[in-house]
Amino acid sequence: MAAEATDAPRDTYEGGLRKVARVVLLDPQDRILLLHGHEPGDPADDWWFTPGGGVEGDETREEAALRELAEETGITEVELGPVLWRRRCSFPFAGRRWDQDEWYYLARTAQTATRAAALTELERQSVAGARWWACEELTRTHETVYPTRLAGLLRKLLDEGPPARPVTLDTEIV
């Protein structure tokens, strides 16, 4: 996870609304790639989430989405599509509260092998791996997934295609 300030080292988030770009990455079988994260030092406090992170310096959200995807998964052969969803969220993580304005971009790839290429120190302490999920698996899982309605959102995306304009999701505060 990266800081918003240009001269701040990565992983230095000091509050305020963090601009975030996330990627809803689909493979040729319409599976979605999720990362498996956990609270640093407590692997039992875990969840699944889409790749992505904070906008750095003057980069665009699109640039941040592609950079974060490459850093967290090693996947660079993608076709970045439209913004599907936007949401605000607030959650405790790594001893502080994170307040985020997240934009979720659709992307497709044929490259399904993943390799964390450039994780930050905080990510090395809190990301346990990646997995491709079929929509039906997401619907049935009892594991925590963010955003919390991801299974239904993915089903609607696969059935109806991308929305004409980004859908604003409910604010999530943990």
C-alpha positions as CSV (number, residue, x, y, z in Angstrom):
1,M,0.0,0.0,0.0
2,A,1.4,3.3,-1.0
3,A,1.3,6.8,0.3
4,E,-0.4,9.6,-1.6
5,A,2.3,12.2,-1.0
6,T,5.0,12.4,-3.7
7,D,8.0,12.6,-1.5
8,A,6.8,10.2,1.2
9,P,8.2,6.7,1.3
10,R,5.8,4.0,0.2
11,D,3.7,2.5,3.1
12,T,3.6,5.9,4.8
13,Y,-0.1,6.7,5.0
14,E,-0.9,9.4,7.6
15,G,-4.6,9.8,7.3
16,G,-7.0,11.9,5.2
17,L,-8.8,10.5,2.2
18,R,-6.5,8.2,0.3
19,K,-7.1,7.9,-3.5
20,V,-7.1,4.3,-4.5
21,A,-7.3,2.4,-7.8
22,R,-8.3,-1.3,-7.7
23,V,-8.5,-3.8,-10.5
24,V,-11.3,-6.3,-11.2
25,L,-9.1,-8.6,-13.2
26,L,-10.8,-11.4,-15.2
27,D,-9.2,-14.3,-17.0
28,P,-10.5,-16.0,-20.2
29,Q,-12.8,-18.2,-18.0
30,D,-14.3,-15.1,-16.3
31,R,-12.5,-15.9,-13.0
32,I,-11.5,-12.9,-10.9
33,L,-8.1,-12.6,-9.3
34,L,-8.1,-11.8,-5.6
35,L,-5.2,-11.3,-3.2
36,H,-5.2,-13.0,0.2
37,G,-4.4,-10.5,2.9
38,H,-4.2,-10.5,6.7
39,E,-3.4,-8.2,9.6
40,P,0.4,-8.0,9.9
41,G,1.4,-10.4,12.7
42,D,-2.0,-12.2,12.8
43,P,-2.6,-14.5,9.7
44,A,-5.9,-15.7,11.3
45,D,-7.4,-12.2,10.8
46,D,-7.6,-12.6,7.0
47,W,-9.7,-11.5,4.0
48,W,-9.6,-11.5,0.2
49,F,-9.4,-8.3,-1.9
50,T,-8.8,-7.0,-5.4
51,P,-5.3,-5.9,-6.5
52,G,-4.7,-2.2,-6.3
53,G,-3.5,0.6,-4.0
54,G,-2.9,4.2,-3.5
55,V,-2.2,6.8,-6.2
56,E,1.3,8.0,-6.0
57,G,2.5,11.6,-6.9
58,D,0.8,12.9,-10.0
59,E,0.0,9.6,-11.6
60,T,-3.6,9.0,-12.8
61,R,-5.8,6.4,-11.3
62,E,-5.4,4.3,-14.5
63,E,-1.6,4.5,-14.1
64,A,-1.9,3.5,-10.4
65,A,-4.1,0.6,-11.3
66,L,-1.6,-0.8,-13.8
67,R,1.4,-0.2,-11.6
68,E,-0.2,-1.8,-8.5
69,L,-1.4,-4.8,-10.6
70,A,2.2,-5.3,-11.9
71,E,3.8,-4.9,-8.4
72,E,1.3,-7.2,-6.6
73,T,0.8,-9.9,-9.2
74,G,3.5,-9.5,-11.9
75,I,0.7,-9.3,-14.5
76,T,1.4,-6.7,-17.1
77,E,-0.5,-8.0,-20.1
78,V,-3.9,-6.5,-19.5
79,E,-6.5,-4.6,-21.3
80,L,-7.7,-1.9,-18.8
81,G,-11.4,-1.2,-19.2
82,P,-13.8,1.3,-17.6
83,V,-14.4,2.2,-14.0
84,L,-17.1,-0.2,-12.8
85,W,-17.6,0.9,-9.2
86,R,-16.6,3.5,-6.7
87,R,-16.8,3.3,-3.0
88,R,-15.6,4.9,0.2
89,C,-14.4,2.7,3.0
90,S,-12.8,3.1,6.4
91,F,-11.0,0.3,8.2
92,P,-8.3,-0.4,10.8
93,F,-5.2,-2.0,9.4
94,A,-1.6,-2.2,10.7
95,G,-2.3,-0.1,13.8
96,R,-4.0,2.8,12.0
97,R,-7.3,3.8,10.3
98,W,-7.4,3.9,6.5
99,D,-10.0,6.2,4.9
100,Q,-10.2,5.4,1.1
101,D,-11.9,6.6,-2.0
102,E,-11.6,3.5,-4.2
103,W,-12.3,3.2,-8.0
104,Y,-12.6,-0.3,-9.4
105,Y,-11.4,-0.8,-13.0
106,L,-12.3,-3.7,-15.2
107,A,-9.4,-5.5,-16.8
108,R,-8.9,-8.6,-18.8
109,T,-5.9,-10.8,-19.3
110,A,-4.8,-14.1,-20.7
111,Q,-1.8,-14.1,-18.3
112,T,-2.9,-16.2,-15.3
113,A,0.4,-17.0,-13.6
114,T,1.1,-14.6,-10.7
115,R,4.2,-13.5,-9.0
116,A,4.4,-10.7,-6.5
117,A,7.0,-8.5,-8.3
118,A,7.5,-5.5,-6.0
119,L,5.7,-5.6,-2.7
120,T,6.2,-2.9,-0.2
121,E,7.4,-3.9,3.3
122,L,3.8,-3.7,4.7
123,E,2.5,-5.8,1.8
124,R,5.2,-8.5,2.4
125,Q,4.0,-8.7,6.0
126,S,0.3,-8.9,5.1
127,V,-0.3,-10.5,1.6
128,A,-0.2,-14.2,1.7
129,G,-0.8,-15.0,-2.0
130,A,-3.3,-14.7,-4.9
131,R,-6.0,-17.0,-6.3
132,W,-8.4,-17.0,-9.3
133,W,-12.0,-17.3,-8.2
134,A,-15.0,-18.4,-10.2
135,C,-18.1,-16.4,-9.5
136,E,-19.9,-19.5,-8.1
137,E,-17.0,-20.0,-5.6
138,L,-17.3,-16.4,-4.4
139,T,-21.0,-16.9,-3.9
140,R,-20.5,-19.9,-1.8
141,T,-17.5,-18.9,0.3
142,H,-17.7,-18.1,4.0
143,E,-14.4,-16.2,3.9
144,T,-14.3,-12.4,4.1
145,V,-14.1,-10.7,0.8
146,Y,-14.0,-7.0,0.0
147,P,-16.0,-5.2,-1.2
148,T,-18.5,-7.3,0.8
149,R,-20.9,-7.6,-2.1
150,L,-18.3,-8.7,-4.6
151,A,-20.0,-12.0,-5.6
152,G,-23.2,-10.2,-6.6
153,L,-21.4,-7.4,-8.3
154,L,-19.3,-9.9,-10.3
155,R,-22.4,-11.9,-11.3
156,K,-24.1,-8.8,-12.5
157,L,-21.0,-7.7,-14.5
158,L,-20.7,-11.1,-16.1
159,D,-24.5,-11.2,-16.9
160,E,-25.0,-7.6,-18.1
161,G,-21.5,-6.3,-18.9
162,P,-20.0,-3.1,-17.5
163,P,-22.4,-0.4,-16.4
164,A,-22.9,2.7,-18.6
165,R,-21.3,4.8,-15.8
166,P,-19.6,3.8,-12.5
167,V,-21.9,2.5,-9.8
168,T,-21.4,4.1,-6.4
169,L,-21.3,1.3,-3.8
170,D,-22.4,1.7,-0.2
171,T,-19.8,3.1,2.1
172,E,-18.1,0.4,4.2
173,I,-16.8,1.2,7.7
174,V,-15.2,-1.6,9.6
